[in-house]
Amino acid sequence: MTDEWYMLSDEERLFCDVLGRLCAERIATKAAATDEASTFVHEQIAVLAEAGMLGANLPEAYGGSSISATALLRAVAIVAGACGSTASALTAHYLATDSILIGGTEAQKQKWLPKAATGEALGSFALTEPTAGSDPADMKTRARRTSAGWHVKGTKCFISNGGVADFILLYAVTDPEKGHRGISTFILPKGTPGLEAGAAERTMGLKGGHVFTLNIDCELPSDALLGEEGKGFRTAMQVLDNGRIEVAAQCLGMAETAMQAAIAYAKERVIGGQPLSDRQGIRWMIADMGLAYRSALLVAQDAARQRDLAHAGGGRFSLAASMAKLHASEAAGRIADIALQLHGGYGYTRDFPIERINRDLRIMRIYEGSSEIQRIIISGHMLN
């Protein structure tokens, strides 16, 4: 079989190898119990901090790893293959730190990013609202200037890490007359008066990667504004370009785990004196999984390479990111479903990881822009 990650440097391969061992030994072993108890993945995040994963998306100047986007794709896939909940909390942290990296002042970067990279501070990204999910420009959260700084009031929903984060990147309208150009971003530290998180939502999957409703009625100092006023929407869209590739990585990791479990089961399961893997119908199912996985991987790797090129030259890679997110999320859903089918009744039980992976993957076609939104983005680029 060809090396699917031949483009990684020796140092990046070592990073991923070490991460893979840590995830296998200290994260995958807790995945089922975390899902059953619906406990937040604090311990798993601490393991990732030890491995340098909490700053893997950041430059060395801010305590990060400075690995390529392709290596980050592989690393996030490794984490997701061990535990989807842990990967979800990790990538939500990336959305917050990417916001600061892209839109923040140098002082804000120096204040928040180094401690975010070490795991001292966990981040959250608060964009979605009850009436503004797929269209962030319709958000109702408002921020108005005061003599002391800003007053921010509104509600956010489905905010990953929101109730446990040490800092939140909050997007709010500062000038309703300007549409998306009137959106700005604010940094809210944990414990900010007037910031209240509801109970973690009772979700179908990713039960250890909690999402929250946030109610905000806060007085903030002037320096809580991230970078410049009115730049929030542009920052959010650039952050989501990154995030969509990281969703693709999560999908690849969980799909690979499901596929390998199905292949192992097909080899071991004997019916009528014959392994399942000897039956033509089963072989076709395995071939379908392999094709879906490989095509999604190649599209995601292409997007990661474009991300590196765009960051070096200051360009955008929105089309590639949307294609990667759409294709990987839908391919992973098919792979996990085939894997469950191949396991028969056992795949429907919690004794096997396939049941959990199917539930964890379902949200991937919804968050960071639903499949329908990705199709609108892709067709818009094609028709432009």
N, C-alpha and C positions, 0 to 999 in steps of 0.2 A: 504493500500500500504506500502511496506517495506521502511525503511529509506535508501535511496540510498547513503547517506554520513555518515553512522554510524561510520566510522573510524576516523572522525574528533574529536579533543579534544574539551572540553567545550569552551576554549578560542578561538579556531579556528572557532567554530560555531558562537560565538558572533561576531567575526571579519566579517564573511561572512554575518551575519544578518544585521549588521550596514551598510556594503557595499551595500547590496541589497536594503535597504531603500534609501540610498543616490542615487544610480543609478536610482531607480524608480522615485524619486522626481526631480532629477537635471540633469540627463543624458538622460534617455529614452524620456523625454518630449521634448528634443531638437533634437532627431535623425532625424525626417522627415525634419525639417527646415535645418539642417546641410547638409543633402543629397541634398535638392533642391538648396541650395546656394553654395555647394561645398566649404564651409569654413573650414579651419583647426580647429581641436578640442582643441584649447587652453584652453577655459573655462572648458571643461570636464576634461582635464588633471589636471587642478588646483583642481578640485573636488576630483579626485583620489589621488592627493598629500595630501590633507587634511585627507583622509581616510587611508593613509599609504600604498597605493597600488604601488607607484612608487619605493618603496624599498622592496616590498613583496618577491622578489626573492633573497634578500640579507641577510647575517647574521647580528645579532644585533651589532656586533663589528664595522660594517660600516654604522650603522643607519638603518638597515633593520628590518624586522619583524620576521625573523627566523621561519616562518611557514613551515609546511611540504609541499612536492611537491603535495600531494593530496589536501591539503587546497588551494594551489596556483591554481591547476586545477579548483577547484570550484569557486574561486574568479575571475579568468579570464573569466570563463563561465558566471558568473553573469554580468560582464561588457559587454561582447559581446552580451548577451541577451538583454541588454538595448540599445546598439549602437555598431555595428560592426566597424565603423570607429574609435571610441575611443579605442576599444580593439586592433585594428591594430596598432595604434600609441603607445599604452602602451607596447605591446609585442616587437615592434621594439626597444623601450627603453631598454627592458630586454636583447635583443641581445647585445646591446652595453655594458651594465653594467656586463653581464655575461662574456663578452670578457675580461674585466679588472679583474674581480674576478678570472677567470681561468688562464689568461696568464700574468697578470700584476705584477710588483714589489710591495712590501709593500708600498713604497712611492706613487706609482701611485694609489693604492687602497685608501690610506688615502686622497689623493688629490681630487679624482673624485667621489668616491662612496657615501660618506655622503651627498654631495650636490645633487647628482642624486637621492638619496632616499627621500629627502625632496621636490623635484620638483624644486629646484633652478637651476638645469641643466638638460636639456632633451638630451638624447643620440640618436645616429643613428649608424647603422651597414652597412658598405659599402663593400660588397663582389662581387656582381653581376656586370658583364660587358656585353657589346653588343655581344661579341663572347665567353663569359665564364659565362654561367648561370648554367646549370646543371653540368658542369665540371669546378669547380673553379681552378683546377690545370692548366688550359689553359689561365689564366688571362694574360693580356698584360700590366697592370700598373706596372711601374718599380720604384724602389727606389735604388739610388746609394749613396755611402758614399762621403761626401765632407769634406773639412777641418773644416767646422763649424757644420757638422752633417749629414744631408741627403737632397738629392734632389729627390722629388717624382713627377712623371708625368704619367698621364693616364686619363681614363674616366670610370666612374661607372654609371650604369643605374638601374632604378626601386628601388631607395634607399628610403625606408620609413623614414620620418622625415628629410631627407637629407638637405632640404632647410630651415628648421626652427630649427634644433638642435643646442644645445650649444656646443656639442662635437661629433666628428665622429670617429668611429673605422674603419680605412682604411686598407685594406689588399692589399699588393703589393709584387711583386717579387724582392727579393734582390740578388738572385743567380740563374740565368736562367739555369745553368748547373745541378742543383740539383732537378729539377722537383718540386713536392709539398713540398719537404724538403727545398726548397729555397724561401718559402713564409714567409713574416714577417708582423707584424701588427703595425700600427702607430696611435697615438692619435692626431687628428687635432681639436684644439679649434675653435669655431665660430670666423670668422673674420680673419682667417689665410690668409695672402696675397697669391694670386694664387689659392685659392679655390673658385670656382664659381658654383652656382646651377642654372640650367635652371628653367623655369616655371614648376609648378606642372603638372604632366601628366593628361590628360583628360581620366579618367578611367570609366569603366562600373559600378563599385560599389565601396564601401568604399570611397566615395567621400570626406569625411572629414578627412581621413587618408592619407595625400598626399605622393606621391612618386615622386622622382626627378632624373634627370640626373646630375651628378657631373663631372665637368671638373677640373682636378687637375694639377697644375704646381707650386709646392711649395718648398721653402727652409725650412727645419725643423731642430730644435736643436737635439742634440744627444739623449736627454731624451724623445723625441717624440716616440722613439721605445718602443713598449709595450713588457716588459719582455726581452726575449732573441731573437736574430736574428735567423730566420729559424724555429721558433715555430708557425708561424701564421696558417698554414693549420691545425695542430693538434688542436689549440685553436678553430678555426672556426668549425671544425667537432664536438667538444664537445659542443660548443655553440648551434649548430643546433640540436643536440640531445635534449637539453632542449627546443629549439624553436619549434620542431615538436610536442612535447606534448602540448605546449601552442597554437599551431594551432588547435590541437584536442579540446582543451578547448574552443576556439572561436567557432568552429563548433558545439560543444555540446550546448553552450549558445544560439546561433542563432536558432539551430534546436529545442530546447526546447520552445523558444518563438513562433516559427512558429507552432509547434505541439499544444501548449496550445491555441493559437489563433484559430486554426482549430477546436479543440474540443469545445471551447466556441461557435463558429459560428454554428457548427452542432447542438448544443443544442438549440440555439436561433432561427435559421432559420426554418420557417414553410412553407411547400409547400403542398398544397392540404389538409390542416388541420393536417398535420403530421410533427413533427420535423425531420430534416434530420438525426438526431442521431438514429431515430427508424428504419431507412432503412438498410437492411442487407449489401448492397454494401458500404454504408458509414462506417458502423462498420468495415468492412474488411479493408478499407483504414486507419481507426484509429488504428486498430490492427497492420498493417504493419508499421506505423509510430512508434508505441510503441516498437515493436521488434527491429527495426533499431536503435532507440535511446538507448535502454537498452544495446544492444550488443556493440555499440560504447562506451558507458559509461564504461562498464566493462573492455574493452580492454584499454581504456585510464587510468582508475584507476590503473590497473595492471602496466602500464608503469610508472605512477607517483610513485607507491611504489618501483619499480625497480630503479627509479631515486634517491629516498632517500637512498636506500641501496647502490647504486653505489657511491654516494657522500660521504657516511660514510666510505666506504672501498676503494675509489679511482678507482673503476671499470667503465665499460661502460654499456650502456643500449640502444645501437643503434638499435638493432632489435625490441625491445619493442616500442621505439619511432617511428620508421618507420611504424610499424603496427598500432599504435594509430593514427598517422597522416593520413595514407591512409584510414583506415576504417572509422574514424570520418568524414573526408572530403567528402567521397563518400556517406556515410549514410546520412549526413546532406543535401547533394544535393537532395537525394531522398525524404527525409522528407519534405523539403521546396517545392519541386515540387508537392507532394501529397497535401500539405496544400493549395497551390495555386489552384490546381484542385478542391479541395473540396469547395473552395470559389466561384468557377465558375467565371463569368465575373468580379465580384468584386475583386477577387484576382489579376487580371491583371491591376487594377487601383492603383494610388498612394494614394488613400484614405485609403488603408489598408496597414499595414507594410509588408505583405507577398511579395509584389512585390519588395520592397527594399531588404528584406532578401535574396531572390533568387539571386539578382544581387551581393550582398555583399559576398555571399557564393561561387560564381563561382571561384574566385581567389584561394580559399583554396586548390584546386586540382592542382595548379600550383606553388605557391611560397613555400619557404622552402624545395624545392625539389618536382618536379611534381609527380603525381601518378605513372608515368612510372618509374621514378627514385626510388621511394619507393619500387616498385616491384623488381627492380634490386637488391636493398640492401637486401630485405627480402629473395629473392631466393638465393643470395650469401651466406647468413648465413646458409640457409637450406642445400645448396650443399657443404658447406665447410667440 
